[in-house]
Amino acid sequence: MKCTICHEEVILIPSAAARAKNTGEIFSALHQGVCLDIVYDGKPKTVEVHAYGLSSKDQSPVMRVFQVAGESSRPLPSWAMLKVSSITSLNLSATDSFAPRPGYKMGDSHMSTIFKEVAL
């Protein structure tokens, strides 16, 4: 699959078509500089994607995000590592992303493989 913006080859995580769509949307959000509107564990969130890859812990697909709106157990805005498998809805947002946020370091140590991350 290719990114609709830059036409780079997108690495697909083995799984269903929904995951392929999510991967494309994640890459598009990074390229277009927009947030993602997601439903994560049943809670709506608006997030700025900073990195997308595989968790060092269990090799599952994850995103390092900066949550700017929506439901959260922590005060917003805040950093989070989200499992892609826990996302039930994912769409490009009309909200601009201000990534990279202060404090972001490239090469997220909680990811064994990084498919794409925001440029500093």
C-alpha positions as CSV (number, residue, x, y, z in Angstrom):
1,M,0.0,0.0,0.0
2,K,1.2,3.5,-0.7
3,C,0.7,6.7,1.2
4,T,-1.9,8.9,-0.6
5,I,0.2,12.0,0.1
6,C,3.9,11.2,-0.6
7,H,3.4,7.8,-2.4
8,E,5.9,6.1,-0.1
9,E,5.4,2.4,0.4
10,V,3.6,1.9,3.6
11,I,4.5,-1.2,5.7
12,L,1.3,-3.1,6.6
13,I,0.9,-4.9,9.8
14,P,-0.5,-8.4,9.1
15,S,-4.2,-8.2,9.8
16,A,-7.6,-7.2,8.3
17,A,-8.4,-4.4,5.9
18,A,-9.3,-2.1,8.8
19,R,-5.7,-2.2,10.0
20,A,-4.5,-1.3,6.5
21,K,-6.9,1.7,6.4
22,N,-5.6,2.8,9.9
23,T,-2.0,2.6,8.7
24,G,-2.8,4.7,5.7
25,E,-4.6,7.3,7.9
26,I,-1.8,7.4,10.4
27,F,0.8,8.0,7.6
28,S,-1.5,10.7,6.0
29,A,-1.9,12.5,9.4
30,L,1.9,12.7,9.7
31,H,2.3,13.9,6.1
32,Q,-0.6,16.4,6.2
33,G,0.2,17.8,9.7
34,V,-3.3,17.1,11.0
35,C,-4.6,15.3,14.1
36,L,-6.5,12.0,14.2
37,D,-10.0,11.7,15.7
38,I,-10.1,8.3,17.2
39,V,-12.2,6.1,19.5
40,Y,-9.8,4.3,21.9
41,D,-11.1,1.8,24.4
42,G,-14.6,3.3,23.8
43,K,-13.4,6.9,24.5
44,P,-13.3,9.7,21.8
45,K,-9.9,11.4,21.6
46,T,-8.1,13.9,19.3
47,V,-4.4,13.1,19.0
48,E,-1.3,14.4,17.3
49,V,0.7,11.4,16.0
50,H,4.4,11.6,16.7
51,A,5.5,8.0,16.0
52,Y,4.0,4.8,14.7
53,G,5.7,1.4,15.1
54,L,5.9,-1.8,17.0
55,S,5.9,-2.0,20.8
56,S,9.2,-3.1,22.4
57,K,7.2,-5.0,24.9
58,D,5.1,-7.3,22.7
59,Q,5.6,-6.2,19.1
60,S,2.1,-5.0,18.7
61,P,1.4,-1.9,16.6
62,V,1.4,1.3,18.7
63,M,1.4,5.1,18.3
64,R,3.1,7.7,20.4
65,V,0.6,10.5,20.5
66,F,0.0,13.9,22.2
67,Q,-3.6,14.0,23.1
68,V,-5.1,17.4,22.7
69,A,-8.9,16.8,23.2
70,G,-11.4,14.2,24.2
71,E,-11.8,11.8,27.1
72,S,-8.8,11.0,29.3
73,S,-8.0,9.8,32.8
74,R,-5.2,12.4,32.9
75,P,-5.3,16.2,32.5
76,L,-5.0,17.3,28.9
77,P,-3.0,17.8,26.9
78,S,-0.9,14.7,27.6
79,W,1.5,12.2,26.1
80,A,0.3,8.6,25.6
81,M,1.3,5.3,23.9
82,L,-1.7,3.8,22.3
83,K,-2.2,0.2,21.0
84,V,-3.6,0.3,17.5
85,S,-5.7,-2.8,18.3
86,S,-7.7,-0.8,20.9
87,I,-8.8,1.8,18.3
88,T,-12.3,1.2,17.0
89,S,-12.6,4.3,14.9
90,L,-9.8,6.4,13.3
91,N,-10.2,9.4,10.9
92,L,-8.2,12.4,9.8
93,S,-9.3,15.5,11.8
94,A,-9.9,19.0,10.6
95,T,-7.6,20.1,13.5
96,D,-4.0,21.0,12.7
97,S,-1.3,19.2,14.5
98,F,1.5,21.1,16.2
99,A,3.8,18.1,16.2
100,P,6.6,17.8,17.1
101,R,5.7,19.0,20.6
102,P,8.4,20.1,23.0
103,G,10.0,17.1,24.8
104,Y,9.5,14.7,21.8
105,K,12.7,12.7,21.1
106,M,13.1,10.8,17.8
107,G,13.7,7.1,18.1
108,D,11.1,6.3,20.7
109,S,12.7,3.8,23.1
110,H,9.3,2.0,23.7
111,M,9.2,0.9,20.1
112,S,11.4,-1.9,18.6
113,T,10.6,-0.8,15.1
114,I,9.4,2.7,14.0
115,F,7.6,2.8,10.7
116,K,7.2,6.6,10.6
117,E,7.7,9.5,13.0
118,V,7.4,13.2,12.8
119,A,10.5,15.1,11.8
120,L,12.1,17.5,14.2
